Amino acid sequence: MPITATKNIWKNGSLLPWEEAQIHVMSHVIHYGSSVFEGIRCYTQPGGAGVFRLTEHMQRLLDSARIYRMPLGYTVEQLCSAVVDVVEANGVAPCYVRPIAFRGYGEIGVNPLKSPVDGYIANFPWGTYVPGNDGADVCISSWNRLAPNTMPSLAKAGANYMNSQLIRMEAEINGYDEGIALDVNGYLSEGSGENLFLVRGGTIYTTPLANSVLSGITRDSVITLAKQLGIPVVEQSLPREMIYIADEAFFTGTAAEVTHLRSVDRVLVADGKMGPITTALYEEFFGIVNGLKPDRYNWLTPVKVKTAEPVAV
Ligand SMILES: Cc1ncc(COP(=O)(O)O)c(C=O)c1O
């Protein structure tokens, strides 16, 4: 997706013009992948706009940084205010928000501890959902997800996305929309940038954090919604073949939102159409983010931005 520039980017506590948010080629992150980041959506609702689950995203950023011994120097509240400031200053909604922290220009060598930590927050337009979800045709990747105790999956680190890039490129080159990776033991893990859910016999199954998945915030949102709808949710390791016999399958993620899977390895998931449980969750999710249903979990942080009206689903 091409990037549309906005006016300002937040850097270490102040706003600077978009074009000035540049780093030196000798920055540690360029050589050793030492970054942690977030991806957040700001949705529009009738008469306003709101950032989705802002606190949880910024807490995950702090968690990722902690795993990599990267002191950010801001509290979760300060980081949330910074996101509100930059979104309001740029006046763009709906949008995507990209906070990132990394080891900057300091020393050469793998050890990051003597290189400074720089934090940036950018945002740019990203449209509202357009109805007409026919589902995704996906494959099981020949690449495995990160093995335990190698690259920590719970850290949303830039370097993890080298693995995601392999999964995604292979899928697209072979004519699929996305790839699902197995973990190192052959159990289902997740997509290159999405968590995975299956439905069978009225129960929702999703892969647990120990199967090398990111602790997705949309995943958590969908589990919350399912429980409220009275649908049982089980987090357990899932064998690969479970996906071929599922009644329904779907991805969740900030980018994917709730996307049903039409086929896996060219095998239709049931009849390939979005099933009733996915549909119920999809309607709840989009109902809340688009402001058509009450925000009963306080998932939206309001931002004062002139907005386009949301698209109803
Ligand atoms: C590898 C991976 N898994 C899952 C997700 C979904 O997480 P979230 O719902 O927090 O966007 C993402 C997206 O951030 C991801 O990159």
The ligand as a Tripos MOL2 file, in Angstrom:
@<TRIPOS>MOLECULE
LIG
   16    16     1     0     0
SMALL
NO_CHARGES

@<TRIPOS>ATOM
      1 C1          2.4800  -11.6700   13.2740 C.3       1 LIG1
      2 C2          1.2020  -11.0360   13.6700 C.ar      1 LIG1
      3 N1          0.2430  -11.7670   14.2650 N.ar      1 LIG1
      4 C3         -0.9300  -11.2290   14.6370 C.ar      1 LIG1
      5 C4         -1.2120   -9.8970   14.4020 C.ar      1 LIG1
      6 C5         -2.5210   -9.3300   14.8450 C.3       1 LIG1
      7 O1         -2.3210   -8.4850   15.9490 O.3       1 LIG1
      8 P1         -3.2740   -7.2280   16.2000 P.3       1 LIG1
      9 O2         -4.6660   -7.7530   16.2390 O.co2     1 LIG1
     10 O3         -2.8300   -6.7010   17.5220 O.co2     1 LIG1
     11 O4         -3.0480   -6.2920   15.0770 O.co2     1 LIG1
     12 C6         -0.2550   -9.0950   13.7910 C.ar      1 LIG1
     13 C7         -0.5010   -7.6610   13.5540 C.2       1 LIG1
     14 O5         -0.0280   -6.8460   14.2850 O.2       1 LIG1
     15 C8          0.9830   -9.6720   13.4240 C.ar      1 LIG1
     16 O6          1.9190   -8.9250   12.8210 O.3       1 LIG1
@<TRIPOS>BOND
     1     1     2 1
     2     2     3 ar
     3     2    15 ar
     4     3     4 ar
     5     4     5 ar
     6     5     6 1
     7     5    12 ar
     8     6     7 1
     9     7     8 1
    10     8     9 2
    11     8    10 1
    12     8    11 1
    13    12    13 1
    14    12    15 ar
    15    13    14 2
    16    15    16 1
@<TRIPOS>SUBSTRUCTURE
     1 LIG1         1 GROUP 0 **** ****
